[in-house]
Amino acid sequence: MNTHRIQGLDIARALAVFAMVQVNFNLILQADKENSWGLSLLEGRASALFVVLAGIGIAFLTNNSRLSGITANIRQSRYALIKRGILLAVIGLAYTPYWQADILHFYGVYFLCAAALFTLKDRQLILAALCMPLIFIALMIFFNYEQGWDFSTLSYLDLWSPEGMFRHLFFNGFHPVFPWLSFLLYGIWLGRQDLAASALRKKLFFTALFLCLLTEACFALLTYDALRDPAWGLTTEEVEALLSTAPMPPWPQYLISAAASATLVIITCISLSQRFANTRLIQWLSVTGQYSLTLYLAHVLIAQELFAPLGLHRLPQLSATLYTSLAFSILAVIFCLLWQRKFSAGPVEYLFRKLVN
């Protein structure tokens, strides 16, 4: 396995952490949403990037057993994914009362699904990924997407009932299996490709760039036209709900845009890690990306218990989010570099591996 390839993925994880911190701090600190074009661009993209990266990790974990065709090896890989899925679900559900936008319990379900699907061939993976948004659209036709939600507080009212939990996990939660499993399946497919080959990376990069720009431009124009042309017969709220590339609800246009942007980040990070492997910044970001689970759990705790009580939400516009997320990101890099001097893995990563193994 190519060293630069791994380093590039770690850098992508670090960037995903920084973007996620920016978005979540904005929610926690309830910052002013004016002039937040940058935040709206990041919204849902960092989480999608994490899921695609998780899919790549699953491909790395299972490729040898899958290619061997040996039943015992495949069973061992499947068991490893099930253990990881159960542990992630338990950690995430324990964290959810503190942070309702948690993604780890969704991760757990994704991994359990991957345990059944990782043996699919490349074409079958892509077809399965394409089926996820179709299933979501069917669910939207027959069920109420807003059921269980209080969108004024972004809280899920019947989360802990069996029906509410099932609906939350598979249909209308923050990152439901339908259609978010598409990102994981795409990541598994991407992880099987030879990303060390520059020709393939260029092809993937420009294809992703084209799809991202085309999707965003088309739906921006459609939104513009629908808001101004009465012939559409839609209210402003309906236009925003149907034609947005935001993650809620996760329509196909969001999936395409977010998967494409995730690909752009991953390919760019791999290329940069190859070209500037020995530079300090690349090495620092690579180390930070290895601690993504620790930083994920820590960032909400720090924001809720330290930054929010300071009254930073009263700062003008997005200053609260900008200053606190920047401070956290810098301190996170410093923490990871210092921790690495003494230990081989982050504190949460170490405990996770111990429990899994």
N, C-alpha and C positions, 0 to 999 in steps of 0.2 A: 504493500500500500504506500502510495507516494506521500512523503513527509509534508511537502508543500500543500498537498491536497487537504491533509488534516489541519494544518495551520490555517489555511484559508477558511475552513469551516468554523474554526474557533474564532477567527476574526469576525465572521458573519454573526456568530452568536453574541459576541461583545456588542456589535452595532445594534443587534435586535434588543439587547438589554437596555442600551441607552435610549432607543426609541420608545420602548415599553415604559421606561421610567418617566419620560416626558409626557406620555399620554395619561398614565395612571396618576401621576402627581397632579395633573390638571383636574382630574376627577376628584381626587381626595381633597385638594385645596380649594375646589370650587372656584377656579379662576374665571375671570371675565372672558367670555368667548369671542369678543370682538377681535378682529384682525388675527383669527386663529386658522388661517388657510393652511399653514404648515402643520398644525395639529390635526386638522381634518385629513390631510394627506397621509399622516402617519397612522391615523386611526385604523385599526384592524390589520395594518400591514406588518407591524412587528410580530403580532401573534401568528399571522400566517407564515411569516419567515421562520419562526420557531418550529411550527408544525412541519414545514417542508424539511427543515434541518433534522427533525426527529425521524422523518421518513428516510433520509439519507443514512442516518445512524443505524436504522433498522436494516437497511440494505447491506451495510458493512457487516453487521452482526450475523446476518443470515446467508450471505452469498455463498460461503464455502459449503455449508450443509445443503443448500438448495441445489448447487451445481453438482454436488457429489451424487445426489439421487438416492443416498442411503437413508432408509427409513429411520434408523436409530438417530442419525445426525439431525435429520429434519425434526424429529420429535423433541430432541434436546433443545433446538433453537426455538421451537414452539413453546416449550415449557419455560424457557428463559424470558420470552416476551410476555407470557401470562403472568409470571412472577413480577416483572417490572410493571405491568399494567395494574395488577392488584395493589401493589405498593403505592404507585402514583395516585390511584383513585383514593386510597385511604388517606394519604397525606393531603390531597386536594380537598376531600370532604371535611377533614379536620380543620383546614384553613378557611373553608368557605364561610363559616359564621363570622369570621373576621374580615374577609374580603370576598364579597359576592361575585366579583368578576373573575374569580380564580379560574385558571385554565388547566391546572394539574389533574383535576378529577375527570375532565374531558380527555386529557392525555391518556389517562388510565383506560378509558373505553376505547380510544383509538388503538392502543397497543393490543388490547384484547381482540379487536377486529383484525389487526395486522397478523396476529398469531394464526388466524384462519386463512388469511389472504396472501401471505408473503411468498407462497409457492407459485402464484400465478405467473404466467409468462408476461413479457413486456407489453404486448398488445392487449392482453387481458387486463393488466393493471390500468392502462389508459382508458379502456372501455368501462371498467368499474368506476374510475374517477369521474368519467363523464356521466355515469348513471346517477351519481349523488345529487347534483342539482336538479335532475329530472324528478327524483323522488321528493326533493324538497318542494318543488313547484306543485306536485300532486298533493302533498300535505297542506300547502297553503290554500289550495282549492277547497279542501274538505274540512279543515280545522281553522280555528281562530288563532292567529299568530300572537295576538296580544293577551291571550288567556294566561292568567297567573302573574302578569306584570303590573307593577306600579311604575310607569316610566318617569313620573315626576321625581322619584327618588332612586330610580334604577334598581329597585329591589324586587325579588321574586317571592310573591306572597305565600304560595303553598309549596315551596321548594321541598320541604321535608315530608310531604305526603308521598306515598308510592306513585300516585298518578302524576303529581307535580314534578317529582324527580325524573320520572321517565320522560315526560314532556320536555323538561328542561334539558336533559341530556341528548335527546334525539331530534328535537324539533325547534324549540324557540328559546333556548338558553343563549348565553353569550357566544359559545363556540360549539353548536350542536353537531352531532355526528353527521346528520344530513343538513347541509352538504359539506361540512368541514373535513370529513374523512378524505375528500378529494385531494386536499393539500398533502396529507400523509402518503396517499397512494402515488401521487405525482413525485413526492420526495423519494419514495422507494425506487421508482423508475429512474429518477435522476441519479440516485446513488449507484445504480448499475452501469451507468455510462462511464466512458473513459474521460473524466474531467481533466486529466492531466494533459490531454491532447489539445493544443492551442486551436487547431482548426475546428474541432467540435465546440470548444468554448465560444469562438467567434460566431458560429452558426446559432448556438443557443442564445447568445447575448443579443444579436440583432433581431432574431425572431421574437424574443421576449420584449425588446424595446418597441418593435412594431406593434405587437399585440397590446401592450400597455398604452401607448400613445393613441392607437386607433380606438380602443375601448373608451378611454377617458374622453377623447374628443367627440366621438359619436354620441355618447350619453350626455355630455355637456350641451351639445347642440340640440338634442332631443328635449332635454330639460328646458332649455331656453325657449324653444318653440312651443312646448306644451304650456308653459307659464303665460305665454302671450297670445296664444291662439285659442279662442273659445271653442273652436271646433273639436278640440280634444275632449272637452267636457269633464275635465278633471280639476279638483281643487288643488291648491298649493301643497297641502299635506299629502294628497294622493300622488301628485307628481314626484315629490321628494321620496315617497315610499317606494314607488315603482321604478323610477329611473335613476336612482342614486347608485353610486359605486361605493357607498359606505357599507360596513359589515353587518348592519342590522336594518332590515332583513338581508340575509346574504344571498342576493340574487346572482344569477350566472355572471353578470357583468362585473360584480365585485370579485368573484372567484378568479376570473380571467385576469383582471387587473392586479390583484394581490399575488397570484401565482407568478405572473410575469415580473412584477417588481421584486419578488423574492429571488427569482432566477437572476435578475440583473445584479442584485447585491451579492449573491453567492459566487457568480462567475467573476465579478469584479474583485472580490476578496481573494479568490484563488489566484487570479492573475497577479494581484499586488503582492501576495505572499511569495510567489515565484520570483518576481522581479526584485523585491526589496526584503528578502528573507532575513537578512542580518541587521536590518535597521532596528533601532530601539522601539520606535512606535509600533511597528509590526509585531515585535516580540511582546511588548506590553499588552497589546490588544489580544494577541493569541492566548496569553496567560489568563487574561480577564474572561475570555470566552469559555474557559474551562471551569469557571465558577458560576455559571449561569443559574443553576438551581439555587445555590446559596444566595446569590444576589436577588433572584426573583422573590424568595421568601422574605428577605431582609428589607427590600425597598418599601413595601407597604407598611411594615412595622415602623420603620423610621419615619415615614411620611405621616402616619397616623399619630404616633406617640411623641414625635419631636417637632416636626415642622408645623403641623396643623395647630397645636396648642400655642405656637408663637404668634398666631394671627396673621400669617403671611398671605392669607387669601385676601386681605384688605389692600394689598399692593395693587397699583394700577395695571389694567389690562392683563397681559400674560407674564408679568415680571415674576410673580410668585413661582409659576411653573418653570420659567427659564432659569432663575437663580438656584432654586432648590434641586432641580434635575441635574444641572451642571455641577453643583457642589457634590451631589451624591455620586455622579459618574466619575469625577476626579478622585474622590475618596475611595470609591470601589476599586479603581485601578491600583491605587496605592496599597489598599488592604490586600489585594490579590498578590501583588509583587512581594509584599512582606511575608504573607502567609506561605508562599511558595518556597521561601528560604528554609522553612522548618518542616513543611509537610508536603506530601506528594499529591494530595487532593484537598479540595475545599471541605469545610466541616460537614455540610449537608451531603455533598457528593460521597464523602468517606462513609458516613452512616448509611447512605442509600446502598452503596456497593456491599457493605457488610451484611445488611439485611437481605439483599438479593442473593448473595452468595452463601 
